[in-house]
Amino acid sequence: MDGHGSHLTYEFCSYALSHNIYLICLPAHSTHLLQPLDVGLFGPLQHYYGKAADNHLRETRTGITKGTFWSFFTEARAKAFTKQTIQASFHSTGIFPLNPD
């Protein structure tokens, strides 16, 4: 979370607490550097999805349908969202383990 007031409501925090979801508020004007999902997960997700879509287009010369989208996305998510890449995302931003520099 970026600490914006509209994102940090009582209802949202209460929901997170009751579902054992840990919230992390990042310093203002620094999320482009510190968002672990943007830094380490969505880039690889985009890469794997794009690769699958490109291969499909080359092999079939047909467009992407809802069915092919979900199969490509599911496969790309499985490749990109691994325990290793999630941990590396937090490590590369210096959030965990904490790197104050």
C-alpha positions as CSV (number, residue, x, y, z in Angstrom):
1,M,0.0,0.0,0.0
2,D,1.2,3.5,-0.7
3,G,-0.4,5.1,2.4
4,H,-3.0,7.1,0.4
5,G,-5.9,7.9,2.7
6,S,-8.5,6.5,0.3
7,H,-6.8,3.1,0.4
8,L,-6.4,2.9,4.1
9,T,-10.0,2.7,5.5
10,Y,-11.2,1.1,8.7
11,E,-13.2,-1.4,6.8
12,F,-10.2,-2.4,4.6
13,C,-7.9,-2.8,7.6
14,S,-10.6,-4.7,9.6
15,Y,-11.1,-7.1,6.7
16,A,-7.3,-7.7,6.4
17,L,-6.9,-8.3,10.1
18,S,-9.8,-10.7,10.3
19,H,-8.4,-12.7,7.4
20,N,-4.7,-12.8,8.6
21,I,-3.6,-10.5,5.8
22,Y,-0.6,-8.4,6.6
23,L,-0.6,-4.9,5.2
24,I,2.6,-3.1,4.3
25,C,2.4,0.7,3.9
26,L,5.3,2.0,1.8
27,P,6.7,5.6,2.1
28,A,5.0,8.2,0.0
29,H,6.5,8.9,-3.5
30,S,8.6,5.7,-3.3
31,T,6.3,3.0,-4.5
32,H,7.9,3.0,-8.0
33,L,11.0,1.7,-6.3
34,L,9.6,-0.4,-3.5
35,Q,6.6,-2.2,-4.8
36,P,7.8,-5.8,-4.8
37,L,5.0,-7.1,-7.1
38,D,5.8,-4.5,-9.8
39,V,9.6,-5.0,-9.4
40,G,9.7,-8.8,-9.4
41,L,6.5,-10.4,-10.4
42,F,4.4,-8.5,-13.0
43,G,7.4,-8.1,-15.3
44,P,7.9,-11.9,-15.5
45,L,4.2,-12.5,-15.7
46,Q,4.0,-10.1,-18.7
47,H,7.0,-11.9,-20.3
48,Y,5.6,-15.4,-20.0
49,Y,2.1,-14.4,-21.1
50,G,3.5,-12.5,-24.1
51,K,5.7,-15.4,-25.1
52,A,2.7,-17.8,-25.0
53,A,0.5,-15.4,-27.0
54,D,3.2,-14.8,-29.6
55,N,3.7,-18.6,-30.0
56,H,0.0,-19.1,-30.4
57,L,-0.3,-16.3,-33.0
58,R,2.6,-17.7,-35.0
59,E,1.4,-21.3,-34.9
60,T,-2.4,-20.8,-35.4
61,R,-2.6,-17.4,-37.1
62,T,-5.7,-16.8,-35.0
63,G,-6.5,-14.3,-32.3
64,I,-6.6,-14.6,-28.5
65,T,-10.0,-15.8,-27.2
66,K,-11.2,-15.9,-23.6
67,G,-10.3,-19.5,-23.4
68,T,-6.8,-19.1,-24.7
69,F,-6.2,-16.0,-22.6
70,W,-7.0,-17.8,-19.4
71,S,-4.9,-20.8,-20.3
72,F,-1.9,-18.6,-21.2
73,F,-2.4,-16.4,-18.1
74,T,-2.7,-19.5,-15.8
75,E,0.5,-21.0,-17.2
76,A,2.3,-17.6,-17.1
77,R,1.2,-17.0,-13.5
78,A,2.5,-20.5,-12.4
79,K,5.9,-19.7,-14.0
80,A,6.2,-16.2,-12.6
81,F,4.6,-16.5,-9.1
82,T,6.8,-19.0,-7.4
83,K,8.0,-18.9,-3.8
84,Q,11.5,-18.0,-5.1
85,T,10.4,-15.1,-7.3
86,I,8.1,-13.7,-4.5
87,Q,10.9,-13.8,-2.0
88,A,13.4,-12.3,-4.5
89,S,10.9,-9.5,-5.2
90,F,10.9,-8.4,-1.6
91,H,14.7,-8.9,-1.4
92,S,15.4,-6.8,-4.5
93,T,13.5,-3.9,-3.2
94,G,15.3,-4.0,0.1
95,I,12.1,-4.5,2.1
96,F,13.0,-7.9,3.5
97,P,15.4,-8.4,4.9
98,L,15.4,-4.7,5.7
99,N,17.9,-2.7,3.8
100,P,17.6,1.0,5.0
101,D,19.9,2.1,2.1
